[in-house]
Every structure is written in C-alpha cells, then in structure tokens.
Amino acid sequence: ADYDWNRDIINLKKSYSSVKEFIITVLHEIDHATDRKKMGAKRYEKEYTQSGQDAENKGRDFHDDNAFEEKAEKWARKEYSRKWKQKFK
C-alpha cells in the first residue's frame, strides 16, 4: 500500500496474505495521513523527503530507513496488538 499525501488517498493492494497484514498496512498508512493532517501537505512532503535524504546520506534506503516509515510501522504494530489482535483470533 501507499499513501498519496498530495491527494490524501490511501491506495491498497488487491489482496494480502492475512487479515493481520491488511490491518497493519491500513494502520501504517493512517499514521502517514494523520501526520499529513497535523503538518499540512507541504510541510509533510518536505520533512518526509528530508528524512529520506538523511537516510540516503547515511548509505541507507530512502523509503525503508525513513524515520516516518519506521514511526508508522512501529505505531501500526503497537495499535494492532493493543486494539485489533484479539478481534481476529
């Protein structure tokens, strides 16, 4: 999945390997949308891009090692464990 911060749209894949993967993915993208709402689209894009560039400057991956991606993934997994896991056992 991905989040289009210019249009404020979450794009999902057609299928996921599990309900858990689907929920964590949606939560991850919601975290991005929440950041964009708080920061505004222009500031979000600027800070996300800078974070990706910082990762690249350290020899890491723009997307996978981006602090925004790491934060969104951590929040999504915590939120899944806290609120959603018990609903899908």
N, C-alpha and C positions, 0 to 999 in steps of 0.2 A: 504494500500500500504506500501511498504518498499523500502529502498534504500540499495543496496548491495555495500558498499564502496570498497570492495576488487575487485569486477569485474566492478565497475562503471555502475551499471544497476539499473533502477527503475522498480520495479515489481508492477503491478497494479492488483486490483481485477477485476473480470469479469463484475461486474455491480456496479452502485452507485445509491443512492436514488434520486439524482438530478444532473443536469449539474453543479450547484454551488459546490456541494460536490466533484464532479470529478475534477473540475478546481482547487479548493483549495488544494485538495490532491496532484495533479500533481505539483502545485507551491511549496507546502511544501517539496516535495521530491527534486525538483530542487534546493531549498535552501541548502539542505544537499549536493547535488552534487557540488554546487558552493563552499561551504566550503571545501569540499574534494579537489577540484581543486586548491584552493588557498593554502591549508595547506599541501597537499600531503596525500596519503592514510595512511601512518604510523602515522604521527602526528595527523591526523583527528581521527583515531581509538583510539589513546592514550588519546587525550583530551576529546573525546566523552565518553569513558569509565570512565575517571576520573570524569567527570561531573555527570555521572550516579551513581558512587560510592559516590560522595559527597551528592547526593540526598538521597541515601540509609542510609548514616551515620546520616542523619537528620530525619530518620524514614519515608522517603517519597519513592515514586516509582522510580526505576532506569530509566525507559523509560518516563513515563508520566510527571515526575518532572525534567527531564533532561534539563538543560539550552539550549542545542542545539535543543531539541524538541520544547521548548517554543519559542525560537527565530524563528525557521522555521514556526511555526504556526502563530505567530504574523505577520511575513513578508508576508506569503501566503494570509492571510485575508486582509491585507492592500493593497497588489497588486491586489487582486480580486476586491476590492471596487474601487480602483483607475483606473484600466485598463479594467477589464473584465465584471463587473456587467452590465454596460449599453449595452453591446453587446448581452446579453441573456435575455432581458426583454420581 
